[in-house]
Amino acid sequence: MKSSSLFAQTRFWAYTGSWVVAELLASLEQVKVLSNVRLLGSTDPTMPLPPEGWCVAFVDADPRVRGILCSKQTDEEDSWLACRYCFRKDTGEVIFRIH
């Protein structure tokens, strides 16, 4: 799906656990496929995994954890902007330390 013409040159990313709310899932799916949006399904050990096709943002305490550890949290990068992992649609799951 194309991006919104108003902000077509702007890249957006967000983490959300709201995919568990049945009334919101269809709208989130529409936003998730926009070409300039990266939406990751946040989860924790008490939640199910997001639906098929969602990249997951895990907390490191989750036994289902997979992906790469956030390089900002490991001090490999100075900022999330420098890392850009979560911005890109061609990357996978990410793991965040509980803080």
C-alpha positions as CSV (number, residue, x, y, z in Angstrom):
1,M,0.0,0.0,0.0
2,K,1.2,3.5,-0.8
3,S,2.1,5.9,2.0
4,S,0.0,8.9,2.8
5,S,0.8,11.7,0.3
6,L,0.9,14.3,3.1
7,F,3.9,12.6,4.8
8,A,5.2,10.4,2.1
9,Q,8.8,11.3,2.7
10,T,8.6,10.7,6.5
11,R,9.3,7.3,7.9
12,F,7.3,6.2,10.9
13,W,7.8,3.4,13.3
14,A,6.0,2.3,16.4
15,Y,5.7,-0.5,18.9
16,T,2.1,-1.5,19.9
17,G,0.5,-4.0,22.1
18,S,-2.9,-2.8,20.8
19,W,-3.0,-5.6,18.2
20,V,-4.7,-7.7,21.0
21,V,-7.7,-5.4,20.9
22,A,-10.0,-7.1,18.3
23,E,-11.6,-3.8,17.4
24,L,-8.3,-2.2,16.6
25,L,-6.6,-5.0,14.7
26,A,-8.0,-4.3,11.2
27,S,-7.0,-0.6,11.4
28,L,-3.5,-1.5,12.6
29,E,-3.2,-3.9,9.8
30,Q,-4.0,-1.1,7.3
31,V,-1.4,1.2,8.9
32,K,1.2,-1.6,9.1
33,V,1.3,-2.1,5.3
34,L,1.9,1.6,4.4
35,S,5.2,1.8,2.7
36,N,6.6,4.4,5.1
37,V,5.4,2.8,8.3
38,R,7.1,0.1,10.4
39,L,4.7,-1.2,13.1
40,L,6.0,-3.8,15.5
41,G,3.8,-5.9,17.7
42,S,4.9,-5.5,21.3
43,T,4.5,-8.5,23.5
44,D,5.6,-9.8,26.9
45,P,5.4,-13.3,28.4
46,T,1.8,-12.8,29.5
47,M,0.6,-12.1,25.9
48,P,0.1,-14.3,22.9
49,L,2.3,-13.6,19.9
50,P,1.0,-11.1,17.3
51,P,-0.7,-12.3,14.2
52,E,1.2,-13.9,11.3
53,G,3.1,-11.3,9.3
54,W,3.9,-9.0,12.2
55,C,7.4,-8.3,13.4
56,V,7.7,-8.7,17.1
57,A,9.2,-6.4,19.7
58,F,10.1,-8.8,22.6
59,V,11.2,-8.1,26.1
60,D,14.3,-10.2,27.0
61,A,12.4,-12.0,29.8
62,D,10.1,-13.7,27.3
63,P,11.0,-17.4,26.8
64,R,9.8,-17.1,23.1
65,V,12.4,-14.4,22.4
66,R,14.0,-14.3,19.0
67,G,15.7,-11.5,17.0
68,I,18.5,-9.1,17.8
69,L,19.1,-7.3,21.0
70,C,18.5,-3.5,20.7
71,S,21.9,-2.1,19.8
72,K,21.0,1.2,21.5
73,Q,20.5,-0.6,24.8
74,T,23.9,-2.5,24.3
75,D,25.6,0.8,23.7
76,E,26.7,-0.4,20.2
77,E,24.9,2.7,18.8
78,D,24.6,6.2,20.2
79,S,20.9,6.5,19.3
80,W,18.0,4.8,17.7
81,L,18.4,7.1,14.7
82,A,22.0,5.8,14.2
83,C,20.9,2.2,14.4
84,R,17.8,2.5,12.2
85,Y,17.0,-1.3,12.6
86,C,13.5,-0.6,13.9
87,F,12.8,1.9,11.1
88,R,13.4,-0.6,8.2
89,K,10.8,-3.0,6.8
90,D,13.5,-5.5,5.8
91,T,14.5,-6.4,9.3
92,G,13.1,-8.9,11.8
93,E,12.3,-9.1,15.4
94,V,13.9,-7.0,18.1
95,I,14.6,-7.7,21.8
96,F,14.5,-5.0,24.5
97,R,15.9,-5.3,27.9
98,I,13.4,-4.5,30.6
99,H,14.3,-1.1,32.1
